Amino acid sequence: MKPARIVFPGFWFGQSDIAQAEALARRGVGGFCVYGATAEQARDFTRRMNDVSTSGQLLFCADFQEDLSEVLVDAPSLPPNRKLVKMSRSQDAAYRKGNLLGRIARAAGLDWLLAPVVDLGDASPAFSPVPLTVTRLAGDMLAGISNAGALNCIKYFPGESGVLKTLPQMEDAEFVPYKHLFRRADAVMPAHMVFPNIDNDHIATLSDKVVKDLLKKRLNYKGCVVGFPLFHGKPKQEVNNAIAMLHAGVENIMAPRNAEAVIDAIEREVDRGDLMDQIIHAVSNHEMLLSKVNAGPEPDEISAALKIARQFFRSAEFH
């Protein structure tokens, strides 16, 4: 078992070095987070990385808030989540948006959508300020993503709209979608901000009070926890933040720019006798997620998936 399996380096088309990515695949990473590709470039990249991987099949992630146009430059922009509440009663728009996102992603070789956002609010990427409405729409989107054969991730725990609320207030609001959706979620991603009434010293993704005590113990979440993408932080802090995430209870390290240094640091922790149980659990989750992807439908051709999305959302019913 390679500790590198829990790391998903970022790959930025036009910036990242393909030879370095191949070296990381040979070293045993679990997959990659892909940014700035065309759908065909993403598909070709995923095939190339799987060909050189020494640890079996990889998982490829799309990290976005609203739709795949944020990571695939030729993916169509879809209706914002906040508009789905007005469409959903008669048209099941949240399900269909999720299904199209999953079909486009899978056609491009991307298995894991790091979405949807289930925070409460009036503006996208939030669905609604009403907890049960968020639960319903996000649940429909998760079903659409899953039926397309892709994985999902609900975020940003414990709910950025609750940043100044007490825990009892969040129990009645921000926690509602999470508690209803845990069994349908393939992963949960903590937020990249401080929640003073929970842990005033650490952002959520680095906080054992948020991840271990609140998410895993109090709310009894048993599934996969992925870290907030590391490249959003300071480059000099990537290694320290990755180790802090793991000690806080995060199981997968997403989108570091300097993945080699992060893997080296994780291996040193394992050599000291730390994190082994957590890594075993993370690798087990990884294999379960791969099994789920492989049991799903065959991906569409890229041109077909993009055509369906463009035609569907050009129709008058979505405007």
C-alpha positions, 0 to 999 in steps of 0.5 A, spaced: 500 500 500 502 506 497 501 513 501 501 516 495 494 513 493 491 518 497 493 524 493 490 527 487 495 532 484 492 538 480 494 538 473 493 545 469 493 544 462 497 549 459 501 550 465 503 543 468 508 538 466 506 532 463 512 528 464 511 530 472 504 528 471 507 521 469 512 520 474 506 522 479 502 516 476 508 511 476 509 513 484 502 511 485 497 517 486 490 516 486 488 520 481 488 527 478 484 534 479 484 536 472 483 544 470 483 548 464 482 542 458 478 541 453 473 535 453 478 531 448 484 533 452 481 531 458 480 524 455 486 523 452 490 525 459 486 520 463 487 515 458 495 516 458 495 517 466 492 510 467 496 507 462 502 509 466 499 508 473 503 503 477 497 502 482 491 500 478 486 505 475 486 512 477 480 517 479 480 523 475 476 529 479 472 535 476 473 541 482 467 546 480 461 550 484 456 551 478 458 546 472 463 543 468 465 550 464 469 552 470 474 546 468 473 544 461 473 550 457 468 547 451 463 545 456 456 549 456 454 553 461 448 550 465 443 554 468 445 556 475 443 552 481 439 558 484 434 557 478 433 550 479 428 551 484 423 555 480 423 549 474 424 543 479 416 542 480 414 540 473 421 539 470 426 535 474 431 540 472 436 539 478 436 531 476 437 533 469 442 538 470 446 533 474 445 527 469 448 532 464 454 534 468 455 526 469 455 524 462 459 530 460 464 528 465 464 521 464 465 522 456 471 526 458 474 521 462 472 525 469 469 520 474 469 524 480 465 531 480 467 535 487 460 538 487 454 540 489 455 545 494 449 544 499 450 551 503 444 555 504 443 562 500 440 566 495 445 566 490 448 561 486 452 556 487 447 555 493 440 552 491 436 556 496 436 559 503 431 553 505 434 547 508 429 542 506 429 545 499 436 545 498 436 537 500 431 536 495 434 539 489 441 537 491 438 530 492 435 530 485 442 532 482 446 527 486 441 522 483 442 525 476 450 524 477 450 517 480 445 515 474 450 518 469 456 513 472 459 519 476 461 520 483 459 526 487 462 530 493 457 535 497 460 541 500 462 546 504 461 543 510 459 545 515 456 550 511 459 557 509 452 560 511 453 558 518 459 562 519 457 566 525 451 561 527 452 557 534 451 550 533 444 549 535 442 554 530 446 550 525 443 544 527 436 547 525 439 549 518 446 548 515 446 541 518 439 539 515 442 537 508 448 534 510 444 529 515 439 527 509 444 526 504 450 523 507 448 516 505 447 518 497 454 522 498 460 519 495 464 524 499 464 530 503 469 536 503 470 541 509 470 549 508 476 553 507 474 558 512 474 559 520 467 557 524 469 561 530 463 558 534 466 551 533 474 552 532 476 559 532 484 557 531 483 553 524 479 553 518 474 547 517 479 543 513 484 543 518 480 542 524 479 536 528 473 539 531 470 540 525 472 534 521 473 528 527 468 531 532 463 534 529 462 531 522 464 524 524 462 523 531 456 528 532 453 527 525 456 520 525 458 521 518 462 514 516 464 516 508 470 519 505 472 526 507 476 530 501 480 536 503 479 543 500 483 543 494 490 545 496 492 550 491 488 555 494 492 556 499 499 559 500 504 555 496 509 555 502 504 552 506 502 546 502 506 540 505 504 543 512 497 544 510 496 537 507 499 533 514 494 538 518 488 536 514 490 528 515 491 529 522 484 533 522 481 527 519 481 528 512 482 522 508 484 525 501 489 530 499 486 534 493 490 538 488 496 540 491 501 544 486 507 540 489 505 533 489 512 530 490 513 534 496 506 532 499 507 525 498 514 525 501 511 528 507 506 523 508 511 518 507 515 520 513 509 521 517 507 513 516 514 511 517 513 515 524 507 510 525 502 516 524 496 516 520 496 508 517 489 507 520 487 513 516 490 511 510 488 504 510 481 507 510 482 512 505 485 506 500 479 502 502 474 508 500 478 509 493 477 502 491 469 502 493 469 508 489 472 505 483 468 499 483 462 504 483 464 507 477 466 501 473 459 498 475 456 504 472 454 505 464 459 506 459 461 513 457 458 517 452 462 519 446 464 527 447 461 530 441 454 526 443 454 528 450 456 536 449 451 536 443 445 533 448 447 539 453 447 544 448 441 542 445 437 541 452 439 548 455 438 552 449 430 550 450 425 555 452 423 552 458 430 553 461 430 561 460 
